[in-house]
Amino acid sequence: MSLKHIKHWPVHERPREKLLHRGPEALSDAELLAIFLRTGVQGKTAVDIGRDLISRFGGLRSLLTASREEVCRERGLGEVKFVMLQAALEIGRRHLAEKLQRGTLLESADDTRRYLQAQLRDRQHEVFCCLFLDTRHRVLAFEEMFQGTLNGTAVYPREIVKRAMYHNAAAVILVHNHPSGIAEPSRQDETLTERLQEALGMLEVQLLDHFVVGDGEVISFSERGLI
């Protein structure tokens, strides 16, 4: 059946119809890709190509974060489909970001984790960011403060204090990623957090948490008892 055109498949097996009747969660990764690919190539359906891509890249995430050159050299793909996949990825990021827009009350730790992970886990270099909050813990701003290398980032407490004052923030959440994929905080992370807590405390700005984003998890300093 895989060599036939998808239009010849039973209706309940066609990716688009399956999505409409059973919802997107019912589709495999390959079937979701097939909806974007739309057409196959000689001897392969769009679903076949989707399966090949998942196998070759090792998963959806690796495919979506691959370079333009890597994607476009694959049979059945090209710049147009690369652009579509990148747009889909960005739509997902912005969907999560809407939950942390200015004025949003941080009620769910899970939503915060998902947002931070979507923003930082695929970055190739270490990035240090801040969430600035008001007295009710509503979001004032999310800012990327410092960029570093594969192994670390130079963080300047004075600059974070200046931005907290600019936003008239009552509280701050720190976050940085570990490009290695291992979220376990280092001793340097702990020392930096102590310095920032002291610097912000001088302005009566509360440091609520410091998240470390790895490949598969996000570790909270607050939950670890480190704040």
PLY file of the C-alpha trace (Angstrom):
ply
format ascii 1.0
element vertex 227
property float x
property float y
property float z
element edge 226
property int vertex1
property int vertex2
end_header
0.00 0.00 0.00
2.86 2.43 0.75
3.71 2.76 -2.95
0.23 3.88 -3.89
-0.82 7.49 -3.96
-2.33 8.43 -0.59
-5.61 9.29 -2.30
-6.02 5.56 -2.96
-5.69 4.69 0.73
-8.78 3.94 2.84
-10.19 7.26 4.04
-9.53 6.52 7.72
-5.81 6.02 6.97
-5.21 9.26 5.06
-3.36 11.74 7.32
-5.61 14.76 6.67
-8.86 12.87 7.08
-7.47 11.05 10.11
-6.61 14.40 11.72
-10.06 15.82 11.01
-11.90 12.83 12.45
-9.61 11.77 15.30
-7.56 14.87 16.10
-3.84 15.63 15.53
-2.75 13.54 18.50
-3.86 10.41 16.61
-1.24 10.95 13.90
2.27 9.55 13.98
5.24 11.88 13.50
5.57 10.67 9.91
1.89 11.36 9.22
2.16 14.89 10.62
5.17 15.52 8.38
3.24 14.14 5.41
0.62 16.88 5.83
3.35 19.50 5.38
5.11 17.63 2.60
1.78 17.25 0.73
3.21 15.14 -2.10
5.60 12.26 -2.41
8.19 11.39 -5.04
8.45 8.57 -7.54
7.93 5.32 -5.65
7.29 6.97 -2.26
4.28 8.61 -0.66
4.56 11.65 1.58
4.19 9.32 4.59
7.07 7.18 3.33
9.24 10.27 3.03
8.18 11.31 6.54
9.24 7.92 7.91
12.58 8.16 6.10
13.22 11.63 7.53
12.34 10.59 11.09
14.71 7.63 10.76
17.55 9.61 9.18
17.46 12.58 11.54
16.57 10.57 14.64
13.26 12.29 15.39
11.11 15.35 14.75
13.15 17.63 16.96
16.42 16.85 15.17
14.75 17.39 11.81
13.20 20.71 12.81
16.47 22.03 14.23
18.61 20.82 11.32
20.25 23.39 9.07
18.78 24.57 5.81
21.50 22.74 3.89
20.89 19.45 5.71
17.16 19.54 5.09
17.24 20.72 1.49
19.58 17.97 0.36
16.98 15.34 1.27
14.95 13.85 -1.56
11.43 15.22 -1.61
12.36 18.38 0.28
13.52 21.83 -0.75
13.52 25.42 0.42
9.74 25.78 0.31
9.19 22.79 2.59
12.09 23.83 4.82
10.39 27.21 5.27
7.06 25.55 6.07
8.63 23.33 8.73
10.45 26.27 10.30
7.21 28.26 10.33
5.45 25.37 12.10
8.21 25.26 14.71
7.96 29.00 15.31
4.17 28.82 15.59
4.64 26.28 18.39
7.10 28.54 20.18
4.83 31.56 19.92
1.84 29.55 21.10
3.74 28.82 24.31
5.01 32.40 24.52
1.45 33.77 24.53
0.99 32.15 27.93
3.80 34.36 29.26
2.88 37.65 27.66
2.95 40.87 29.65
0.30 40.77 32.35
0.10 36.97 32.51
-0.12 35.63 36.05
2.32 32.78 36.59
0.04 30.13 38.00
1.43 26.99 36.39
5.02 25.89 36.90
4.52 23.38 34.07
3.56 26.12 31.58
6.62 28.13 32.62
8.87 25.11 32.19
7.44 24.29 28.75
7.91 27.86 27.59
11.49 28.09 28.83
12.39 24.71 27.38
10.92 25.63 23.99
12.91 28.86 23.97
16.29 27.56 25.12
16.86 23.82 24.86
17.92 23.83 21.19
20.31 26.77 21.46
23.86 25.81 20.49
25.43 28.23 22.98
24.64 29.10 26.56
22.09 31.88 27.00
21.12 33.63 30.23
17.63 35.15 30.48
15.37 36.82 33.02
11.63 36.87 33.62
10.69 40.15 35.31
7.49 40.06 37.40
5.32 42.54 39.29
4.07 42.27 42.88
1.37 39.78 41.84
3.88 37.71 39.87
2.46 38.82 36.54
4.92 38.91 33.66
6.43 42.30 32.87
9.03 41.09 30.38
11.17 38.14 29.31
14.62 39.25 28.22
17.69 37.49 26.87
20.43 39.14 28.88
23.70 37.43 27.98
25.02 35.02 25.36
28.03 32.80 25.89
29.85 29.82 24.50
29.29 26.08 24.62
30.68 26.00 28.15
29.48 29.13 29.88
28.26 32.72 29.90
29.62 35.84 31.54
26.77 37.23 33.66
26.89 40.73 35.13
24.60 41.22 38.15
24.64 45.00 37.71
22.96 44.69 34.29
20.22 42.47 35.70
19.65 44.93 38.52
19.40 47.77 35.99
16.77 45.90 33.96
14.82 45.03 37.12
14.76 48.73 38.01
13.77 49.65 34.45
10.75 47.34 34.61
9.99 48.29 38.23
10.02 44.55 38.92
9.12 43.10 42.30
10.45 39.66 41.49
12.74 37.91 39.02
13.08 34.39 37.67
16.46 33.49 36.19
16.96 30.90 33.48
19.86 29.60 31.45
20.47 26.57 29.28
23.16 23.91 29.26
24.00 23.11 25.61
25.45 19.80 26.81
21.86 18.73 27.46
22.56 17.98 31.13
20.45 20.26 33.30
22.24 19.54 36.59
23.32 22.90 38.11
27.04 23.44 38.56
28.71 24.91 41.60
29.30 28.05 39.52
25.56 28.23 38.87
24.90 28.08 42.59
27.48 30.76 43.37
26.10 33.06 40.68
22.57 32.58 41.98
23.68 33.57 45.48
25.34 36.73 44.11
22.25 37.69 42.11
19.94 37.03 45.03
22.05 39.33 47.18
22.22 42.06 44.50
18.47 41.98 43.84
17.72 41.81 47.54
19.37 45.21 48.01
16.54 46.61 45.86
13.94 44.50 47.69
13.42 42.50 44.50
12.69 38.86 45.25
14.53 36.12 43.37
11.81 33.51 42.95
13.70 30.81 41.09
16.53 29.91 38.76
15.78 27.33 36.09
18.42 25.34 34.22
17.21 24.03 30.86
18.69 20.79 29.59
17.75 18.48 26.78
14.98 16.55 28.47
14.36 18.36 31.75
14.27 21.75 33.44
15.69 21.90 36.97
14.38 24.41 39.51
16.72 25.85 42.16
13.69 26.58 44.34
12.54 22.95 44.25
16.08 21.86 45.08
16.10 24.14 48.12
18.91 26.24 46.64
16.93 29.49 46.93
0 1
1 2
2 3
3 4
4 5
5 6
6 7
7 8
8 9
9 10
10 11
11 12
12 13
13 14
14 15
15 16
16 17
17 18
18 19
19 20
20 21
21 22
22 23
23 24
24 25
25 26
26 27
27 28
28 29
29 30
30 31
31 32
32 33
33 34
34 35
35 36
36 37
37 38
38 39
39 40
40 41
41 42
42 43
43 44
44 45
45 46
46 47
47 48
48 49
49 50
50 51
51 52
52 53
53 54
54 55
55 56
56 57
57 58
58 59
59 60
60 61
61 62
62 63
63 64
64 65
65 66
66 67
67 68
68 69
69 70
70 71
71 72
72 73
73 74
74 75
75 76
76 77
77 78
78 79
79 80
80 81
81 82
82 83
83 84
84 85
85 86
86 87
87 88
88 89
89 90
90 91
91 92
92 93
93 94
94 95
95 96
96 97
97 98
98 99
99 100
100 101
101 102
102 103
103 104
104 105
105 106
106 107
107 108
108 109
109 110
110 111
111 112
112 113
113 114
114 115
115 116
116 117
117 118
118 119
119 120
120 121
121 122
122 123
123 124
124 125
125 126
126 127
127 128
128 129
129 130
130 131
131 132
132 133
133 134
134 135
135 136
136 137
137 138
138 139
139 140
140 141
141 142
142 143
143 144
144 145
145 146
146 147
147 148
148 149
149 150
150 151
151 152
152 153
153 154
154 155
155 156
156 157
157 158
158 159
159 160
160 161
161 162
162 163
163 164
164 165
165 166
166 167
167 168
168 169
169 170
170 171
171 172
172 173
173 174
174 175
175 176
176 177
177 178
178 179
179 180
180 181
181 182
182 183
183 184
184 185
185 186
186 187
187 188
188 189
189 190
190 191
191 192
192 193
193 194
194 195
195 196
196 197
197 198
198 199
199 200
200 201
201 202
202 203
203 204
204 205
205 206
206 207
207 208
208 209
209 210
210 211
211 212
212 213
213 214
214 215
215 216
216 217
217 218
218 219
219 220
220 221
221 222
222 223
223 224
224 225
225 226
